[in-house]
Amino acid sequence: MKINLILLFTLFTQFGFTQSFEVPLNHIVVRETFGDLDADGIDEHILVCNTDKSENESVGFKRILYILKVDQKGKELLWKKNETILWDSKDCGMGFDLLQDPLVGLEIKRNTLIIKHKRLNNSRRTEDLKQIFRFQNNNWYLIGSTYRYADTCNFDDTYDINFSTNQVIITKITHDCQENEYQKDSYSKNTYSFNFQKIKMDDYKPTEIEIKPNLFVIY
């Protein structure tokens, strides 16, 4: 038992799990989830918090992501804090519904953290972004991204990137709406290879790159 406690203390110290956590006074928890992110059989606690800071009133408050470890006594310790990957609280585009939240998904699956956002450009056009993060090589990395840009009666483009295999799957659909009926005009699905740089969570920023002449992908 003594050896196990020493090992646990060593692991928590090595990865920086020594800072106890309490929600800051100027934060409001707006979303949370639990799940095992490091395959140790113990669930981590994920928090999304609104701050009281705002660069633009139209997009709402800045948000912060907290990833917390839980020790054997049930005490929560700060593992990761990130201020860059979450959209602002009202950054959902046109905002036809003033109560709409751009964060539409937060879950842990297969030891990865999955975050989903959605934005309305107008009454028909939407943007969806799903990001998958994994803790590996002593840091948090973006390992997958799916960006979808769609217009109800025109196009539906999806860019699915696997940063581990350096593959991109691009799906393009064109369609039309006639007399309230959906009609698909064309469909294509192609896979491409591209040598992506490794992207750490804290280094992520929205990016558009050209993987082939006149062929761009967004993540």
C-alpha positions as CSV (number, residue, x, y, z in Angstrom):
1,M,0.0,0.0,0.0
2,K,2.9,2.4,0.9
3,I,4.5,1.7,-2.5
4,N,1.2,2.4,-4.3
5,L,0.8,5.7,-2.5
6,I,4.4,6.7,-3.4
7,L,3.8,5.8,-7.0
8,L,0.5,7.7,-7.1
9,F,2.3,10.8,-5.6
10,T,5.1,10.5,-8.2
11,L,2.6,10.4,-11.1
12,F,0.6,13.3,-9.8
13,T,3.7,15.4,-9.3
14,Q,5.2,14.4,-12.7
15,F,2.2,15.5,-14.6
16,G,1.5,18.6,-12.5
17,F,-1.5,17.4,-10.6
18,T,-0.5,19.2,-7.4
19,Q,-2.6,22.3,-7.7
20,S,-6.0,21.9,-6.0
21,F,-8.9,23.4,-7.9
22,E,-11.9,25.6,-7.1
23,V,-14.0,27.4,-9.6
24,P,-12.8,31.0,-9.7
25,L,-15.2,33.6,-8.3
26,N,-15.7,35.3,-11.7
27,H,-16.5,32.0,-13.5
28,I,-19.9,30.3,-14.1
29,V,-19.9,26.6,-15.0
30,V,-22.0,26.2,-18.1
31,R,-21.1,22.6,-19.1
32,E,-19.4,19.6,-17.6
33,T,-18.8,16.0,-18.3
34,F,-16.9,13.0,-16.8
35,G,-14.8,10.3,-18.3
36,D,-11.4,8.5,-18.4
37,L,-8.9,10.5,-20.5
38,D,-5.7,8.6,-19.5
39,A,-6.9,5.0,-19.4
40,D,-6.2,4.7,-15.6
41,G,-9.7,3.6,-14.8
42,I,-10.5,6.8,-13.0
43,D,-12.8,9.5,-14.5
44,E,-11.6,13.0,-15.1
45,H,-13.9,16.0,-14.6
46,I,-14.2,18.4,-17.5
47,L,-15.6,21.9,-16.9
48,V,-16.5,24.7,-19.4
49,C,-16.8,28.1,-17.6
50,N,-18.0,31.5,-18.7
51,T,-15.7,34.2,-17.5
52,D,-16.7,37.9,-17.0
53,K,-14.5,39.0,-19.8
54,S,-15.7,40.0,-23.3
55,E,-13.9,41.5,-26.3
56,N,-17.2,42.0,-28.2
57,E,-20.7,42.0,-26.6
58,S,-22.2,40.4,-29.7
59,V,-20.2,37.2,-29.2
60,G,-20.6,37.1,-25.4
61,F,-18.1,36.0,-22.7
62,K,-14.8,34.3,-23.0
63,R,-14.8,30.7,-22.0
64,I,-12.2,28.5,-20.3
65,L,-11.8,24.7,-20.4
66,Y,-10.6,23.0,-17.2
67,I,-9.5,19.3,-17.1
68,L,-9.4,18.0,-13.5
69,K,-7.9,14.9,-12.0
70,V,-9.4,13.3,-8.9
71,D,-7.1,11.9,-6.2
72,Q,-7.8,8.9,-3.9
73,K,-9.5,11.3,-1.4
74,G,-11.8,12.7,-4.0
75,K,-10.0,16.0,-4.1
76,E,-10.0,17.7,-7.6
77,L,-6.6,18.8,-8.9
78,L,-6.0,21.0,-12.0
79,W,-4.5,19.0,-14.9
80,K,-5.1,21.3,-17.8
81,K,-6.4,24.8,-18.4
82,N,-7.1,26.1,-21.9
83,E,-8.4,29.5,-23.1
84,T,-8.2,29.1,-26.9
85,I,-10.3,26.2,-28.2
86,L,-13.7,27.2,-26.9
87,W,-15.8,29.7,-28.8
88,D,-17.3,32.7,-26.9
89,S,-20.6,32.1,-25.2
90,K,-22.7,33.8,-28.0
91,D,-20.4,33.2,-31.0
92,C,-23.2,31.3,-32.8
93,G,-23.4,33.6,-35.9
94,M,-26.6,35.3,-36.7
95,G,-28.1,34.3,-33.4
96,F,-31.8,33.8,-34.5
97,D,-32.3,32.2,-31.1
98,L,-30.8,34.5,-28.5
99,L,-30.6,31.6,-26.1
100,Q,-28.6,29.5,-28.5
101,D,-25.2,28.2,-27.3
102,P,-22.4,27.6,-29.9
103,L,-21.1,24.6,-27.8
104,V,-23.4,21.8,-28.9
105,G,-21.3,18.8,-27.7
106,L,-18.8,17.9,-25.0
107,E,-18.0,14.3,-24.3
108,I,-15.2,11.8,-23.5
109,K,-15.0,8.7,-25.7
110,R,-12.2,6.2,-26.0
111,N,-9.9,8.3,-23.8
112,T,-10.3,11.4,-26.0
113,L,-12.0,14.7,-25.4
114,I,-14.6,15.6,-28.1
115,I,-15.8,19.2,-28.5
116,K,-18.5,20.3,-31.0
117,H,-19.4,23.8,-32.0
118,K,-22.1,25.2,-34.3
119,R,-22.6,28.6,-36.0
120,L,-25.4,30.0,-38.1
121,N,-24.3,32.3,-40.9
122,N,-27.9,33.0,-42.0
123,S,-31.3,31.2,-41.9
124,R,-30.0,28.4,-44.2
125,R,-26.2,28.3,-43.9
126,T,-24.4,26.6,-41.0
127,E,-20.9,25.8,-39.9
128,D,-20.1,22.8,-37.7
129,L,-16.8,22.0,-36.1
130,K,-15.9,18.8,-34.2
131,Q,-12.5,18.5,-32.6
132,I,-10.9,15.5,-30.9
133,F,-8.1,15.9,-28.4
134,R,-5.9,13.2,-26.8
135,F,-3.2,13.3,-24.1
136,Q,-0.1,11.8,-25.5
137,N,3.7,12.4,-25.3
138,N,3.1,14.4,-22.1
139,N,0.8,17.0,-23.9
140,W,-2.6,17.5,-25.3
141,Y,-2.9,17.2,-29.1
142,L,-5.5,17.7,-31.8
143,I,-5.8,14.3,-33.4
144,G,-9.1,14.8,-35.4
145,S,-11.2,17.5,-36.9
146,T,-14.4,17.5,-38.9
147,Y,-15.6,20.8,-40.4
148,R,-18.9,21.0,-42.2
149,Y,-20.2,24.0,-44.2
150,A,-23.7,23.6,-45.5
151,D,-26.5,25.4,-47.2
152,T,-30.0,23.9,-46.9
153,C,-30.8,24.2,-50.6
154,N,-27.4,24.4,-52.2
155,F,-24.3,22.6,-50.9
156,D,-23.1,20.4,-48.1
157,D,-19.3,20.1,-47.7
158,T,-17.4,18.1,-45.0
159,Y,-13.7,18.0,-44.3
160,D,-12.7,15.2,-42.1
161,I,-9.1,15.2,-41.0
162,N,-7.2,12.4,-39.1
163,F,-4.0,14.1,-37.9
164,S,-2.5,10.8,-36.8
165,T,-2.7,9.2,-40.3
166,N,-2.4,12.5,-42.2
167,Q,-5.5,11.7,-44.2
168,V,-8.3,14.0,-45.3
169,I,-11.7,12.8,-46.5
170,I,-13.6,15.5,-48.4
171,T,-17.3,14.9,-49.0
172,K,-19.3,17.3,-51.3
173,I,-23.0,17.2,-51.9
174,T,-25.0,19.6,-54.0
175,H,-28.8,19.6,-53.8
176,D,-31.8,21.7,-54.5
177,C,-35.2,22.3,-52.8
178,Q,-38.2,22.4,-55.1
179,E,-41.7,22.6,-53.8
180,N,-40.4,21.8,-50.3
181,E,-38.8,18.6,-51.5
182,Y,-35.1,17.8,-51.0
183,Q,-33.3,16.6,-54.2
184,K,-29.7,15.5,-54.3
185,D,-27.9,16.7,-57.5
186,S,-24.4,15.3,-57.0
187,Y,-22.2,13.5,-54.5
188,S,-18.5,13.0,-54.2
189,K,-16.2,11.5,-51.6
190,N,-12.4,11.6,-52.0
191,T,-9.4,10.8,-49.7
192,Y,-6.2,12.8,-49.8
193,S,-2.9,12.6,-47.9
194,F,-1.1,15.7,-46.5
195,N,1.8,16.0,-44.0
196,F,0.1,17.9,-41.2
197,Q,2.2,19.4,-38.4
198,K,1.4,18.1,-34.9
199,I,-1.0,20.6,-33.2
200,K,-1.0,21.1,-29.5
201,M,-4.2,22.1,-27.8
202,D,-2.8,25.5,-26.7
203,D,-1.4,26.2,-30.2
204,Y,-4.6,25.6,-32.1
205,K,-6.2,28.4,-34.1
206,P,-8.7,28.2,-36.9
207,T,-6.8,27.4,-40.1
208,E,-7.4,27.1,-43.8
209,I,-4.7,25.3,-45.8
210,E,-4.2,24.3,-49.5
211,I,-3.5,20.6,-49.6
212,K,-3.5,20.5,-53.5
213,P,-3.7,23.2,-56.1
214,N,-7.0,25.0,-55.5
215,L,-8.1,22.5,-52.9
216,F,-8.5,24.0,-49.5
217,V,-9.5,22.4,-46.1
218,I,-10.5,24.1,-42.9
219,Y,-9.9,22.9,-39.4
